[in-house]
């Protein structure tokens, strides 16, 4: 669709228009300048500076250890590269749960020091106060329901959420609540496709899915997974568009061989 070529800058309003006209929203993660520049120039709508940086950039088992300072560092690197996409930054674990003043302060720091366009928070009714407080400063908030990786120790597993009726109904209620509270969009992670579609139809804000089927308003993946930089992670919802792990590994092997065999540098590659 040629429509995305004409938009110079994606805003929260653009996403609302996309939902209204039935244009699907594309979203990927980025954590550094070089990758963000490539992703942005390819025409992505939203770049998420995810707390998944804790896993793919820092090698932690969960998203919990990453700090606000580290998120600001990653976000500012991304913002410097981006010309078109909307840049959304995850508020890391421990900087908004149960403390709305800290949530506001953390969000202001992300916007001010990184130059981001919006923040994302995990959870429903239990974080309503934090969302309301952030919105008083005019900072756009994206919600996140379903599998909320920051609550991994509560769930004890990364399996599909909201398969049971009670959890499904609570998720629908939370989605409506997040819209009412003022969130501009919502991520649904690893929930049954039928439930995700039901939510997308019930709320008027854009719903972006990851492992939530095709009945939502857009899709998000972790770029390291979709590009095949990571190779252990193989959930059903992941489509690998490249196998960068092996591509890069083979290139490095070739370089090592060329150096060892005195093939590199050759006569043309020196002064």
Protein Blocks (a to p, Z undefined) as FASTA:
>chain_A
ZZlmmpmbdcfklmmmmmmnopacdddddfbfklmmmmmmnopabdcddfklmmmmnopa
blmlpcfklmmmmmmmmmmmpmkbccdddddehilgopaklmmmmmmmmmmmnopabdcd
edjflmmmmmmmmmmnopacdddehjdfklmmmnopacdehkbfklmmmmmmmmmmmmmn
opabdcdehiafklmmmmmmmpmbdcddehkajkbfbdcddfklmnomamkbccfklccf
bdfklmmmmmmmmmmmmmmnomaccfklcZZ
